[in-house]
Amino acid sequence: MDCWVDGLPADALSLKDRGLAYGDGLFETIAVRAGQPLLLDRHLMRLADGCARLAIASDIERVRHELQSYATAMGEGVLKLILTRGDGLRGYAPDPSAQGRRILQGNPPAAYPAAHAEQGVRLFPCSTRLSRQPLLAGLKHLNRLEQVIARAEWQDSEHAEGLMLDQAGRVIEGVFSNLFLVRDGVLITADLKRCGVAGVMRAEILFQAESLGIPVQITDIPLEQLQWADEVFVCNSVYGVWPVRACAALSWPVGPLTRKLQTIARALLDA
């Protein structure tokens, strides 16, 4: 399907775009089923927060309308929205009058082995560490070079995802997912106040867990805490939930709370 730029089909982008020059922008990756962009409200909530924090001018209701129209035309697949600050002159200083540029790209449905969801995945222990930057923590901004470097650390099919730590050795997330532990019935995920991406599925799982009365902790996770976990899983808004069965020498069973939340995530993505 053709890309859209600012609501119109396009196959080119201005060379002055600050997204290209500086990674000055945000993006969302959205599953589309039967012409519907799934978890759209959560995606737009995160996008609006990112625009406010980066002071990028954008009409979120216009974005919603364009996403819906594009998804209807797509039918099925994975939709990527890139929102940049727009054009700029040489230099870092942004033009306060610049209007955000909206880029929509359509891709085929993601194809992952069924075994990832059914039997669980093995994580690669990445040596690439996430940098501390509270001003950008949680945002899905365009500069993903840490993830690019981390993903290049493995090429085998044995590992479906990588485990990323911060500079202090705390467990933060996967390369393209968020990570949860279960210990004594408590659902635990990393505090993302220093670094990491606040995923849409992460937010949904936290909401669903609290609705079900499942105890939740958002906290720092020392690496050694992994060995005490009863269950581990990763999640994102495209594939839902994958149980984690191993990382390096550690291993875990696919537990009941993982299965419960996986079922809920699957229902949300089959809508």
C-alpha positions in Angstrom: 0.0 0.0 0.0 1.2 3.5 -0.8 2.6 5.6 2.0 0.8 8.8 3.1 2.5 12.0 4.1 0.2 14.5 5.8 -2.9 12.7 4.6 -2.0 12.2 1.0 -0.3 9.4 -1.0 3.4 10.1 -1.4 6.7 8.4 -2.3 9.1 11.2 -1.2 10.0 13.2 1.8 11.7 16.6 2.2 15.4 16.3 2.8 15.0 19.1 5.4 12.8 16.9 7.6 14.2 17.0 11.2 13.2 13.3 11.7 15.8 12.4 9.2 18.4 14.9 10.3 18.1 14.5 14.1 15.6 11.7 14.9 13.4 14.5 16.0 10.1 12.8 16.3 8.0 9.9 17.5 6.5 6.7 16.1 3.8 4.2 16.8 3.5 0.6 15.4 -0.2 -0.5 15.3 -1.7 -3.8 14.5 -4.6 -3.6 12.0 -7.4 -6.2 11.9 -10.5 -6.0 9.6 -9.7 -2.4 8.9 -9.4 -1.4 12.5 -6.3 0.0 14.2 -6.1 -1.9 17.5 -5.5 -0.3 20.9 -5.8 3.0 19.1 -6.7 5.1 22.1 -3.6 3.9 24.0 -1.4 4.6 21.0 -2.8 8.1 20.6 -2.5 8.7 24.4 1.2 7.9 24.3 1.7 9.9 21.1 0.0 13.0 22.7 2.2 12.6 25.7 5.3 12.4 23.5 4.3 15.5 21.5 3.7 17.5 24.7 7.1 16.5 26.2 9.0 17.2 23.0 6.9 20.3 22.2 6.0 19.0 18.7 2.8 20.6 17.3 0.3 18.0 16.2 -3.5 17.7 15.9 -4.1 14.3 17.5 -7.7 14.2 16.2 -6.5 14.7 12.7 -3.9 11.9 13.3 -6.8 9.7 14.6 -8.8 10.3 11.5 -5.9 9.6 9.1 -5.0 6.4 11.0 -8.5 5.2 10.8 -8.8 6.0 7.1 -5.5 4.3 6.3 -6.3 1.2 8.3 -9.6 0.9 6.5 -7.8 0.9 3.2 -5.2 -1.6 4.5 -7.6 -4.1 5.9 -5.0 -6.3 7.6 -1.4 -5.7 8.6 0.9 -3.5 10.7 0.6 0.2 10.3 3.5 2.5 11.3 3.0 6.1 12.1 6.0 8.4 12.1 5.4 11.9 13.4 8.3 14.3 12.9 8.8 17.9 13.9 8.7 18.7 10.1 11.2 20.8 8.1 14.0 22.8 9.7 17.0 24.8 8.8 20.6 23.7 9.6 21.2 23.6 13.4 19.6 22.0 16.4 17.3 24.8 17.4 13.7 23.9 16.4 11.4 26.4 14.6 8.6 27.1 17.1 6.2 27.6 14.3 6.9 24.2 12.6 4.0 21.8 12.2 4.5 18.1 12.8 4.7 15.9 9.7 2.6 12.7 9.6 3.9 9.7 7.7 1.9 6.5 7.4 3.3 3.2 6.2 1.5 -0.1 5.7 3.1 -3.5 6.1 1.9 -7.1 5.8 0.7 -8.8 9.0 3.6 -9.9 11.3 4.5 -13.6 10.8 6.0 -15.2 13.9 6.3 -18.9 14.6 3.4 -20.2 16.7 5.9 -21.8 19.0 6.8 -18.4 20.3 3.4 -18.0 21.9 2.8 -21.6 22.7 6.1 -22.9 24.0 7.9 -19.6 24.9 11.0 -17.9 23.7 14.7 -17.7 24.6 16.1 -14.2 25.2 19.6 -13.2 24.1 21.5 -11.4 26.9 22.5 -8.2 25.1 25.7 -6.5 26.0 24.4 -3.2 24.7 23.2 -1.1 27.6 20.4 1.5 27.6 21.6 5.1 28.4 20.0 7.0 31.2 18.0 10.0 30.0 14.9 10.9 32.1 13.8 13.5 29.6 13.3 10.9 27.0 12.4 7.9 29.2 9.2 6.1 28.2 8.9 7.9 24.9 8.9 6.0 21.6 11.1 8.5 19.9 12.8 8.0 16.5 16.3 7.5 17.8 16.5 3.7 18.2 20.2 3.2 17.6 20.6 1.4 20.9 18.0 -1.1 19.8 19.6 -1.4 16.3 23.0 -2.2 17.9 21.5 -4.6 20.4 19.5 -6.5 17.7 22.7 -6.9 15.6 24.2 -9.0 18.5 22.5 -12.2 17.4 21.5 -13.6 14.1 20.4 -17.2 15.0 16.9 -18.4 15.1 17.3 -19.8 18.6 16.7 -16.4 20.2 13.5 -14.5 19.4 14.2 -11.4 21.5 17.0 -9.8 23.5 17.2 -8.7 27.1 18.3 -5.1 27.6 19.7 -3.7 30.9 20.6 -0.1 31.8 24.0 1.2 32.6 23.6 0.2 36.3 22.8 -3.4 35.3 19.1 -3.2 36.0 16.6 -5.2 33.9 14.6 -2.8 31.7 13.0 -4.4 28.6 13.4 -6.4 25.5 14.8 -5.0 22.3 11.3 -4.6 20.9 9.1 -5.5 23.8 8.5 -4.9 27.5 9.3 -7.5 30.1 7.4 -8.8 33.1 8.3 -11.1 36.0 5.9 -13.0 38.3 7.1 -13.8 41.8 4.7 -15.3 44.5 1.7 -14.1 42.5 2.9 -10.5 42.1 3.3 -9.1 38.6 6.6 -7.0 38.4 7.8 -4.8 35.6 10.6 -2.2 35.4 10.3 1.4 36.4 10.9 3.4 33.2 11.8 6.7 34.8 15.4 6.6 33.5 15.2 4.9 30.2 13.1 2.4 28.2 9.9 2.6 26.2 6.5 2.6 27.9 4.8 0.1 25.6 1.1 0.2 24.8 0.6 -3.5 25.6 2.6 -3.0 28.8 0.1 -0.3 29.8 -2.9 -2.5 28.9 -1.5 -5.5 30.8 -1.0 -3.3 33.9 -4.6 -2.0 33.6 -6.0 -5.5 33.1 -4.0 -6.9 36.0 -5.2 -4.2 38.4 -8.8 -4.8 37.2 -8.4 -8.5 38.1 -7.0 -7.7 41.5 -3.5 -9.1 40.6 -0.8 -7.4 42.7 1.5 -5.2 40.6 4.9 -3.7 41.3 6.6 -1.2 39.1 10.1 -1.1 40.4 13.8 -1.4 39.8 14.7 -5.0 38.9 18.3 -6.0 39.6 19.6 -8.6 37.2 20.0 -11.2 39.9 16.2 -11.0 40.6 15.6 -12.9 37.4 16.8 -16.1 38.9 14.0 -15.9 41.6 11.2 -15.3 39.1 8.4 -17.9 38.9 7.4 -16.8 35.4 8.8 -14.3 32.8 7.1 -13.0 29.7 7.6 -10.2 27.1 4.8 -8.3 25.3 4.1 -5.7 22.6 1.1 -4.4 20.7 1.7 -6.5 17.6 2.2 -10.1 18.9 0.7 -9.8 22.4 2.4 -11.9 25.0 5.3 -14.4 24.6 6.3 -16.5 27.6 10.0 -16.5 28.2 11.4 -20.0 28.8 15.1 -19.1 29.0 17.8 -16.5 29.0 21.5 -17.6 29.1 21.7 -20.3 31.9 18.3 -19.3 33.5 15.0 -21.0 32.6 11.4 -20.7 33.7 8.1 -22.6 33.1 5.2 -21.1 31.2 3.1 -20.2 34.2 -0.6 -19.7 34.8 -0.5 -15.9 35.2 1.4 -15.6 31.9 -1.3 -17.7 30.2 -4.1 -15.7 31.7 -2.6 -12.4 30.5 -1.7 -13.9 27.2 -5.3 -14.9 26.6 -6.5 -11.3 27.4 -3.9 -9.8 25.1 -4.8 -12.2 22.3 -8.5 -11.2 22.6 -7.5 -7.5 22.3 -5.5 -8.2 19.2 -8.1 -10.4 17.6 -10.7 -7.7 17.8 
